[in-house]
Amino acid sequence: MNSTDEPSDQPVSPPSDPASGPVVPPVVTLTHEPGMPPVSSASGVQDSSKTGRWFEAWKKIGGGSLMVSLLIHAGLLIVAAFAVQTIVHEDAVDFLSGGGSKASEAASQAMTQQVQTKKRNSFQRSLPMQRVVSSSDSASIKLPDAATDAVDIPEMSSLLSAGSMGSGGFGSAGAGGGFGAGVGIGGLKGKISFFGLSTPLDRVVFVLDYSISMKPNQLDLVVAEMGKTLKVLPPKAEYQVILFAGGARFASDDWTVDSQHRYDRIVLHRRKKFRFYSPTNSFMDYAFEGKDDELPEDRWISANAHNVKRTMENLEAKKTWSGTDWRWGFKMAMNMNPPPKVIYFMTDGLMDRAAEAVDVILDYNKNVRKSNTQFNTLLMHTKAGSEHMAKLAKGSSGRFTMVFNDGSSVDGDTYFKDREKYDAKLR
């Protein structure tokens, strides 16, 4: 050992002695200096480092909250599963076997009673009873306030016994499901009245004399009767009103008559002109400048409150003009599409060549237009032309009526049986 060498901290292993036996490895003591982390084995340091990094990453992504949420949901699912298993389901009985026992018969009767009770309650809710009124004293029908679409046919038919519509207390409703003889399901049934004449509700045209020969009280009667008739029409019904004198126009504000001179009339409709004139210079013989299919035309009017109000305002204006010719009002009515079912024709007097005019009108209805429209004719307080009016009605399966200045009327057949009696009331 040199004197400059410092003592070594390592213990000196004694020399091995081969004769003394196996060599025992020396014990190594690791010293721990202050401020230094404890020394561990290499494998232990490596495992601890990996575990710490994984835990830190788990915390950053919210793993703790996720675990708590999963545990809560798992608990709720378990509770729900137990709750569902405790619910008792009662299956509806759709079929009961006919075992013939008293128990099965009782169960069948109970189920039948429940079904009938449900259907009865449903029917009562869907079909409230409506007040039936009419604004016309002479009207032959009374209409319900509400539309008949509210009637639930399947429910009603299942409620009524023996499959009979009438057995449920609805009078003569029949298979239509209507009320009495009024409006039925699937069509407009019933009748309206005009000066005592009753006809079907739908597609009716009123051809009215608005010549200056009509007296004020006669116009008052006609307007009042039209008000009664139109107000009882159901909203779905269709009607039209044509006014005639020398030529004809529709009873609407967009139709007017311009008198060019004494025997010449121009009917105006939205800047379109239609000319009627007298080739014989007569107030009762007018021709139309054009073909019959070029006559003035207009659409059917739905009988709602707004349209009826407009029609009545035009009638109440009482804008008359000179001339009398029956043909053009009839032809304009029969030209409508679809053709009318009924035409009410009212006039206060005769026209020139009336017999020829009647034949032309009947032929136009049956052979030209093939409309087979029914004519109901009314003669206003005069006997002049009564035979021709009766022929028009009879030739179309209609009826003729005589109307007096006081508003009363008499059937044509009754009038002809006792003409002297009724002519005394006429001028």
Secondary structure, DSSP 8 states (H G I E B T S, - for coil): --TTS---SS-------GGG-S-----------TTS-----HHHHHHHHHHHHHHHHHHHTTHHHHHHHHHHHHHHHHHHHHHHHH---------------HHHHHHHHHHHHHHHHHHHHHHHHH-----EE-S-TT-S--EESS-GGG--HHHHHHHSGGG-SGGGT-TT-GGGT-STTS-BTTB---EEEETTEEEESSSEEEEEE-BTTS-HHHHHHHHHHHHHHHHTS-TT-EEEEEEESSSEEESSTTEEEEEEETTEEEEEETTEEEEEE-TTS-TT--EESS-GGGS-----EE--HHHHHHHHHHHHH---BS---HHHHHHHHHTSSS--SEEEEEESS--TTHHHHHHHHHHIIIIIS----EEEEEEES--TTHHHHHHHHHTTT--EEEE-TTS-EEEHHHHHHTHHHHHTT--
